């Protein structure tokens, strides 16, 4: 190294260069004095004239690429971006098995794929990627909520709404949001529970509509019937109404009797479904039913919709997914939170059922509710706080069950459950509610 001090700004640097050239090491500038200090490294002419050898690209240091897939019934729109969000390629392919091979994912070595609607029109492509990309490959397929996608194009006004624009938005969300949950592919007991619960919900909705119509008809057919039958919630009350209509042979009375017969048939079928669901929940080995207020139907809803609690990195993410995490609505000196209308509303309804059940008894949940009421919160606000706490309990319980099931051991009672328990029978060798699909046809039938 040859240090040079106090070099005048008027001296041309070419007069100081040896035949081999120089390599700059450090330059310190001082405004008003020019170059204050300069360090040069002498090189021989042979080294200076030698052509540099380009370094071979290191595949381990290549920038990761991301892809977003906008799903429709007939087509799939895919966009591939770099880590800076610049679009590298986009394509629209049919939503069929042959079209899945033209998604540009293998061509660009994509490491993370986001799918909007993986439980609906994107179910088939989600299953295809889960099966084709084996666990040995470092590629993640995540679910992008539609609410996040709808907000993304607002930052780019003037582009309108098209499938390529939506795919690009999904890709950028996939690259930016690191907490997106993996796609849920439920098979086995989880898929069976979800199918049974959805079918039972359809039956209950049909029964509600029939009962409402019967009440409307009885107002004219049997005035004052409400003094004897207030609600049609049991078979005894249904038979009481049938007895009231026995003397009437009009067409409207006959239609009312048919509706009541259908209500009785639905009650019988719903009871059978409940027994079948309870059997599957017990066979799964879950400890959710140890918590006061969680019966077979509520536990089945969590097992069917969550599948594996380890999909969520922490309890806050789980609370956001079921709508119990409040949304910040602060401004200036006002610091507050508001109701969260998003998330899985079926899970939210299940948590509400547990909260109401615990409030009606002398439980830890009731004590927590009373403390929140004493702090000045309204009844609704206290219930929302309780639902948030119950979400944490369920998350810890399901995560512990999943870890013990994967380790091949039978789950035991959760230490975070409330002090009030109900006895339950334990079945050895609980089945694992795994994420991932070994059978594509079965996985496509699940949402």
C-alpha positions as CSV (number, residue, x, y, z in Angstrom):
1,X,0.0,0.0,0.0
2,X,1.3,3.5,-0.9
3,X,-0.3,6.2,1.2
4,X,-0.4,9.7,-0.3
5,X,-1.3,12.7,2.0
6,X,-2.3,16.2,1.1
7,X,-2.7,15.6,-2.7
8,X,-3.6,18.8,-4.4
9,X,-6.9,18.9,-6.2
10,X,-5.2,20.4,-9.3
11,X,-2.9,17.4,-9.9
12,X,-4.1,14.9,-12.4
13,X,-4.3,11.4,-11.0
14,X,-3.1,9.9,-14.3
15,X,0.4,11.3,-13.6
16,X,0.6,9.1,-10.4
17,X,-0.6,5.8,-12.0
18,X,2.1,3.1,-12.5
19,X,2.0,0.8,-15.7
20,X,0.1,-1.8,-13.8
21,X,-2.7,0.5,-12.8
22,X,-4.1,1.0,-9.4
23,X,-7.0,-0.3,-7.4
24,X,-8.9,2.2,-5.2
25,X,-9.0,1.2,-1.6
26,X,-10.4,4.2,0.2
27,X,-11.2,7.9,-0.6
28,X,-12.0,10.5,2.0
29,X,-13.4,13.8,0.6
30,X,-13.3,17.1,2.4
31,X,-15.5,19.8,1.0
32,X,-13.3,22.8,0.1
33,X,-10.0,21.0,0.1
34,X,-10.6,18.3,-2.5
35,X,-9.0,14.9,-1.8
36,X,-7.7,14.8,1.7
37,X,-6.4,11.3,1.8
38,X,-6.0,8.6,-0.9
39,X,-4.7,5.1,-0.6
40,X,-3.6,3.2,-3.7
41,X,-2.6,-0.4,-4.2
42,X,0.0,-1.0,-7.0
43,X,-0.6,-3.8,-9.4
44,X,1.7,-5.4,-12.0
45,X,0.9,-5.0,-15.7
46,X,0.3,-8.8,-16.0
47,X,-2.3,-8.7,-13.3
48,X,-3.9,-5.5,-14.7
49,X,-4.1,-6.9,-18.3
50,X,-5.5,-10.4,-17.2
51,X,-9.2,-10.8,-18.0
52,X,-11.3,-11.2,-14.9
53,X,-12.8,-14.7,-14.4
54,X,-16.5,-14.5,-13.8
55,X,-17.6,-16.1,-10.6
56,X,-20.0,-19.1,-11.0
57,X,-23.5,-18.4,-9.7
58,X,-24.2,-19.9,-6.4
59,X,-27.6,-21.6,-6.5
60,X,-27.8,-21.4,-2.7
61,X,-27.7,-17.6,-3.0
62,X,-30.3,-17.1,-5.8
63,X,-33.1,-14.8,-4.9
64,X,-36.4,-16.6,-4.1
65,X,-39.3,-16.2,-6.4
66,X,-43.0,-16.1,-5.5
67,X,-46.1,-16.9,-7.4
68,X,-49.8,-16.0,-6.9
69,X,-52.7,-17.9,-8.4
70,X,-56.1,-16.4,-8.9
71,X,-58.6,-19.2,-9.2
72,X,-61.8,-19.5,-11.2
73,X,-64.1,-22.3,-12.2
74,X,-62.7,-22.5,-15.7
75,X,-59.3,-20.8,-15.6
76,X,-56.3,-20.1,-13.4
77,X,-54.3,-16.9,-13.6
78,X,-50.7,-17.1,-12.3
79,X,-48.1,-14.4,-11.8
80,X,-44.4,-14.9,-10.9
81,X,-42.5,-12.1,-9.2
82,X,-39.1,-11.5,-7.7
83,X,-38.4,-10.5,-4.1
84,X,-38.8,-6.8,-5.0
85,X,-42.4,-7.4,-6.4
86,X,-41.5,-7.0,-10.1
87,X,-43.5,-9.3,-12.3
88,X,-41.3,-11.8,-14.2
89,X,-44.0,-13.8,-16.0
90,X,-47.8,-14.3,-16.1
91,X,-50.0,-16.8,-17.7
92,X,-53.6,-18.0,-17.8
93,X,-54.3,-21.7,-18.1
94,X,-57.4,-23.9,-17.9
95,X,-58.4,-25.2,-14.4
96,X,-57.8,-28.8,-15.4
97,X,-55.2,-31.4,-14.8
98,X,-53.3,-30.7,-18.1
99,X,-53.4,-27.0,-17.3
100,X,-51.7,-27.5,-14.0
101,X,-48.4,-28.4,-15.7
102,X,-48.2,-25.0,-17.5
103,X,-48.2,-22.7,-14.5
104,X,-44.6,-21.6,-14.8
105,X,-43.8,-22.7,-11.3
106,X,-41.1,-25.2,-12.1
107,X,-39.7,-23.1,-14.9
108,X,-38.9,-20.2,-12.6
109,X,-38.1,-22.3,-9.5
110,X,-40.8,-20.7,-7.3
111,X,-40.3,-21.3,-3.6
112,X,-43.6,-19.9,-2.3
113,X,-47.1,-20.0,-3.9
114,X,-50.2,-18.2,-2.7
115,X,-53.6,-19.4,-3.7
116,X,-56.8,-17.5,-3.3
117,X,-59.8,-19.8,-2.7
118,X,-57.9,-23.0,-2.0
119,X,-61.1,-24.4,-0.5
120,X,-63.3,-23.6,-3.5
121,X,-62.2,-23.2,-7.2
122,X,-58.6,-23.6,-6.2
123,X,-59.0,-26.8,-4.3
124,X,-57.8,-29.0,-7.2
125,X,-54.7,-27.0,-7.9
126,X,-53.9,-26.9,-4.2
127,X,-54.1,-30.7,-4.0
128,X,-52.0,-31.0,-7.1
129,X,-49.2,-28.9,-5.7
130,X,-49.4,-30.6,-2.3
131,X,-49.0,-34.0,-4.0
132,X,-46.5,-33.1,-6.7
133,X,-44.2,-31.1,-4.5
134,X,-43.1,-33.6,-1.9
135,X,-42.1,-32.6,1.6
136,X,-38.4,-32.8,0.6
137,X,-38.8,-29.8,-1.6
138,X,-38.5,-26.4,0.0
139,X,-41.7,-25.0,-1.5
140,X,-44.7,-23.7,0.5
141,X,-48.3,-23.4,-0.6
142,X,-50.2,-20.9,1.4
143,X,-53.8,-19.6,1.5
144,X,-54.3,-15.9,0.7
145,X,-57.5,-14.4,2.1
146,X,-59.8,-12.7,-0.4
147,X,-60.1,-9.6,1.8
148,X,-56.4,-9.0,1.5
149,X,-56.5,-9.4,-2.2
150,X,-59.3,-7.0,-2.7
151,X,-57.4,-4.3,-0.9
152,X,-54.1,-4.7,-2.7
153,X,-55.1,-3.2,-6.1
154,X,-56.2,0.0,-4.4
155,X,-52.6,1.1,-4.1
156,X,-52.4,1.1,-7.9
157,X,-55.3,3.1,-9.2
158,X,-56.1,3.1,-12.9
159,X,-55.3,-0.5,-13.6
160,X,-58.8,-1.8,-13.0
161,X,-59.6,-5.3,-12.1
162,X,-58.5,-8.2,-14.3
163,X,-57.4,-11.8,-13.6
164,X,-53.7,-10.9,-14.2
165,X,-53.9,-7.9,-11.9
166,X,-55.5,-10.1,-9.2
167,X,-52.8,-12.8,-9.6
168,X,-50.1,-10.1,-9.3
169,X,-51.7,-8.8,-6.1
170,X,-51.8,-12.4,-4.7
171,X,-48.2,-12.9,-5.5
172,X,-47.1,-9.7,-3.8
173,X,-49.1,-10.6,-0.7
174,X,-47.5,-14.0,-0.7
175,X,-44.0,-12.4,-0.8
176,X,-44.8,-9.8,1.8
177,X,-46.9,-11.6,4.4
178,X,-44.9,-14.3,6.2
179,X,-47.7,-15.4,8.5
180,X,-50.1,-16.8,5.9
181,X,-51.3,-20.3,6.9
182,X,-50.6,-23.3,4.6
183,X,-53.4,-24.6,2.6
184,X,-55.7,-26.9,4.5
185,X,-56.2,-30.3,2.9
186,X,-58.3,-32.3,5.3
187,X,-58.6,-36.1,4.7
188,X,-59.7,-39.0,6.9
189,X,-61.5,-38.2,10.1
190,X,-61.3,-34.4,9.7
191,X,-62.9,-34.6,6.2
192,X,-65.6,-36.9,7.5
193,X,-66.4,-34.6,10.4
194,X,-66.7,-31.6,8.1
195,X,-69.0,-33.4,5.7
196,X,-71.2,-34.6,8.5
197,X,-71.3,-31.1,10.2
198,X,-72.2,-29.3,7.0
199,X,-74.9,-31.8,6.2
200,X,-76.3,-31.4,9.7
201,X,-76.2,-27.7,9.4
202,X,-78.3,-27.9,6.2
203,X,-80.8,-30.0,8.0
204,X,-81.1,-27.6,10.9
205,X,-81.5,-24.7,8.5
206,X,-84.3,-26.6,6.7
207,X,-86.0,-27.3,10.1
208,X,-85.9,-23.7,11.1
209,X,-87.5,-22.6,7.9
210,X,-90.2,-25.3,8.2
211,X,-91.0,-24.3,11.8
212,X,-91.3,-20.6,10.9
213,X,-93.7,-21.5,8.2
214,X,-95.8,-23.7,10.6
215,X,-96.0,-20.8,13.1
216,X,-97.3,-18.5,10.4
217,X,-99.9,-21.1,9.3
218,X,-101.0,-21.9,12.8
219,X,-101.9,-18.2,13.4
220,X,-104.9,-18.7,11.1
221,X,-105.5,-22.4,11.5
222,X,-105.5,-22.5,15.3
223,X,-105.8,-19.0,16.9
224,X,-104.4,-19.0,20.4
225,X,-102.2,-22.1,19.9
226,X,-99.3,-20.2,21.5
227,X,-101.0,-20.7,24.9
228,X,-100.4,-24.5,24.6
229,X,-97.3,-24.6,22.4
230,X,-94.8,-21.7,22.5
231,X,-92.0,-23.4,20.6
232,X,-91.7,-26.5,18.3
233,X,-88.4,-27.6,19.8
234,X,-89.3,-31.1,20.9
235,X,-91.3,-34.0,19.5
236,X,-93.8,-33.7,22.3
237,X,-94.7,-30.2,21.2
238,X,-94.9,-31.3,17.6
239,X,-97.3,-34.0,18.5
240,X,-99.4,-31.5,20.5
241,X,-99.7,-29.3,17.4
242,X,-100.7,-32.3,15.3
243,X,-103.5,-33.0,17.8
244,X,-104.7,-29.5,17.4
245,X,-104.9,-29.8,13.6
246,X,-106.6,-33.3,13.7
247,X,-110.2,-32.0,13.2
248,X,-109.2,-29.7,10.4
249,X,-109.2,-31.3,6.9
250,X,-108.4,-28.2,4.8
251,X,-105.6,-28.0,2.3
252,X,-103.6,-25.6,4.5
253,X,-104.0,-27.9,7.5
254,X,-102.8,-30.8,5.4
255,X,-99.7,-28.9,4.3
256,X,-99.0,-27.9,7.9
257,X,-99.1,-31.5,8.9
258,X,-96.7,-32.5,6.1
259,X,-94.3,-29.8,7.3
260,X,-94.5,-31.1,10.9
261,X,-93.9,-34.7,9.7
262,X,-90.8,-33.4,7.9
263,X,-89.7,-31.7,11.1
264,X,-90.0,-35.0,13.0
265,X,-87.9,-36.8,10.3
266,X,-85.2,-34.1,10.4
267,X,-85.0,-34.5,14.2
268,X,-84.5,-38.2,13.9
269,X,-81.8,-37.8,11.2
270,X,-80.1,-35.0,13.1
271,X,-79.9,-37.2,16.3
272,X,-78.3,-40.0,14.3
273,X,-75.8,-37.6,12.8
274,X,-74.9,-36.3,16.3
275,X,-74.2,-39.9,17.5
276,X,-72.0,-40.5,14.4
277,X,-70.1,-37.3,15.0
278,X,-69.6,-38.0,18.7
279,X,-68.1,-41.4,17.8
280,X,-65.6,-39.8,15.4
281,X,-64.7,-37.1,18.0
282,X,-64.1,-39.8,20.6
283,X,-62.0,-41.9,18.2
284,X,-59.8,-38.9,17.4
285,X,-58.5,-38.8,21.0
286,X,-58.9,-35.1,21.4
287,X,-58.9,-33.5,24.8
288,X,-61.1,-30.6,23.8
289,X,-64.1,-32.2,25.3
290,X,-62.4,-31.9,28.7
291,X,-63.1,-28.2,28.7
292,X,-66.4,-27.2,30.2
293,X,-68.9,-26.2,27.5
294,X,-67.3,-28.1,24.6
295,X,-69.4,-31.0,23.5
296,X,-69.0,-33.4,20.6
297,X,-70.5,-30.9,18.0
298,X,-68.3,-28.0,19.1
299,X,-65.2,-30.1,19.3
300,X,-66.0,-31.6,15.8
301,X,-66.2,-28.1,14.4
302,X,-62.7,-27.2,15.6
303,X,-61.3,-30.5,14.4
304,X,-62.9,-30.2,11.0
305,X,-62.1,-26.5,10.3
306,X,-58.7,-26.2,12.0
307,X,-57.4,-29.7,11.1
308,X,-54.0,-29.1,12.6
309,X,-53.3,-26.1,15.0
310,X,-49.7,-26.2,14.1
311,X,-50.6,-24.4,10.8
312,X,-50.8,-21.3,12.9
313,X,-47.5,-20.0,14.3
314,X,-49.0,-18.5,17.5
315,X,-52.2,-18.0,19.4
316,X,-52.6,-14.5,18.0
317,X,-52.7,-15.8,14.5
318,X,-55.2,-18.4,15.5
319,X,-57.4,-15.7,17.1
320,X,-57.3,-13.6,14.0
321,X,-58.4,-16.6,11.9
322,X,-61.5,-17.2,14.0
323,X,-62.4,-13.6,14.4
324,X,-61.8,-13.2,18.2
325,X,-58.8,-10.8,17.8
326,X,-60.2,-7.3,18.0
327,X,-59.2,-4.8,15.4
328,X,-57.4,-1.6,16.5
329,X,-59.4,1.6,15.8
330,X,-57.3,4.2,17.5
331,X,-56.9,7.8,16.4
332,X,-54.9,10.5,18.1
333,X,-55.4,10.4,21.8
334,X,-58.2,7.9,21.4
335,X,-57.0,4.3,21.9
336,X,-59.6,1.6,21.4
337,X,-60.4,-1.6,19.6
338,X,-63.5,-2.6,17.7
339,X,-65.4,-5.8,16.8
340,X,-63.8,-8.0,14.2
341,X,-66.3,-9.2,11.6
342,X,-63.8,-11.3,9.7
343,X,-62.4,-14.7,10.3
344,X,-64.1,-18.1,10.3
345,X,-67.5,-17.3,11.5
346,X,-68.4,-21.0,12.2
347,X,-65.5,-21.2,14.6
348,X,-66.5,-17.9,16.1
349,X,-70.0,-19.2,16.6
350,X,-68.6,-22.3,18.3
351,X,-66.6,-20.1,20.7
352,X,-69.7,-18.1,21.4
353,X,-71.5,-21.3,22.4
354,X,-68.7,-22.2,24.7
355,X,-68.6,-18.8,26.3
356,X,-72.4,-18.7,26.9
357,X,-72.3,-22.2,28.4
358,X,-69.5,-21.3,30.8
359,X,-71.2,-18.0,31.9
360,X,-74.3,-19.9,32.9
361,X,-72.3,-22.1,35.4
362,X,-69.8,-21.5,38.2
363,X,-66.7,-21.8,36.0
364,X,-63.5,-20.0,35.5
365,X,-65.1,-18.4,32.4
366,X,-67.9,-17.0,34.6
367,X,-65.3,-15.5,37.0
368,X,-63.5,-13.9,34.1
369,X,-66.7,-12.5,32.7
370,X,-67.6,-11.0,36.0
371,X,-64.2,-9.3,36.3
372,X,-64.6,-7.7,32.9
373,X,-68.1,-6.5,33.8
374,X,-66.6,-5.0,37.0
375,X,-64.1,-3.1,34.9
376,X,-67.0,-1.3,33.2
377,X,-67.3,-3.3,30.0
378,X,-70.7,-4.1,28.5
379,X,-72.1,-7.6,28.4
380,X,-71.1,-8.0,24.7
381,X,-67.6,-6.6,25.3
382,X,-67.1,-9.0,28.2
383,X,-68.3,-11.9,26.1
384,X,-65.8,-11.0,23.3
385,X,-63.0,-10.9,25.8
386,X,-64.0,-14.3,27.1
387,X,-64.1,-15.7,23.6
388,X,-60.6,-14.4,23.0
389,X,-59.4,-16.2,26.1
390,X,-61.2,-19.4,25.1
391,X,-59.5,-19.2,21.7
392,X,-56.1,-19.3,23.4
393,X,-57.2,-22.3,25.5
394,X,-58.4,-24.2,22.4
395,X,-55.2,-23.4,20.5
396,X,-53.0,-24.7,23.2
397,X,-55.1,-27.8,23.6
398,X,-55.2,-28.6,19.9
399,X,-51.5,-28.0,19.5
400,X,-50.6,-30.2,22.4
401,X,-52.9,-32.9,21.0
402,X,-51.3,-32.7,17.5
403,X,-47.8,-32.9,18.9
404,X,-48.6,-35.9,21.0
405,X,-50.5,-37.6,18.1
406,X,-47.5,-37.1,15.8
407,X,-45.2,-38.6,18.5
408,X,-47.4,-41.7,18.6
409,X,-48.7,-41.1,22.1
410,X,-52.2,-40.8,23.3
411,X,-53.2,-37.2,24.2
412,X,-53.9,-36.5,27.8
413,X,-55.9,-33.8,29.5
414,X,-54.7,-30.3,28.8
415,X,-53.2,-28.4,31.8
416,X,-54.9,-25.2,30.6
417,X,-58.5,-26.5,30.8
418,X,-60.9,-25.0,33.3
419,X,-61.2,-26.6,36.7
420,X,-64.8,-27.8,35.9
421,X,-64.5,-31.0,33.8
422,X,-66.8,-33.7,32.6
423,X,-65.8,-37.4,32.5
424,X,-64.9,-38.8,29.2
425,X,-63.9,-42.3,27.9
426,X,-60.4,-42.6,26.5
427,X,-59.8,-44.6,23.3
428,X,-56.2,-45.8,22.9
429,X,-54.4,-45.1,19.7
430,X,-56.0,-41.8,18.7
431,X,-56.1,-41.1,15.0
432,X,-54.0,-38.3,13.6
433,X,-55.8,-35.5,11.8
434,X,-53.0,-34.9,9.3
435,X,-52.5,-32.0,6.9
436,X,-51.6,-33.2,3.4
437,X,-53.2,-35.6,1.0
438,X,-52.1,-39.0,-0.1
439,X,-55.2,-39.5,-2.1
440,X,-56.0,-36.7,-4.6
441,X,-59.6,-37.8,-5.2
442,X,-60.4,-37.8,-1.5
443,X,-58.7,-34.5,-0.9
444,X,-60.6,-32.8,-3.7
445,X,-63.9,-33.6,-1.9
446,X,-62.8,-31.6,1.1
447,X,-62.9,-27.9,1.5
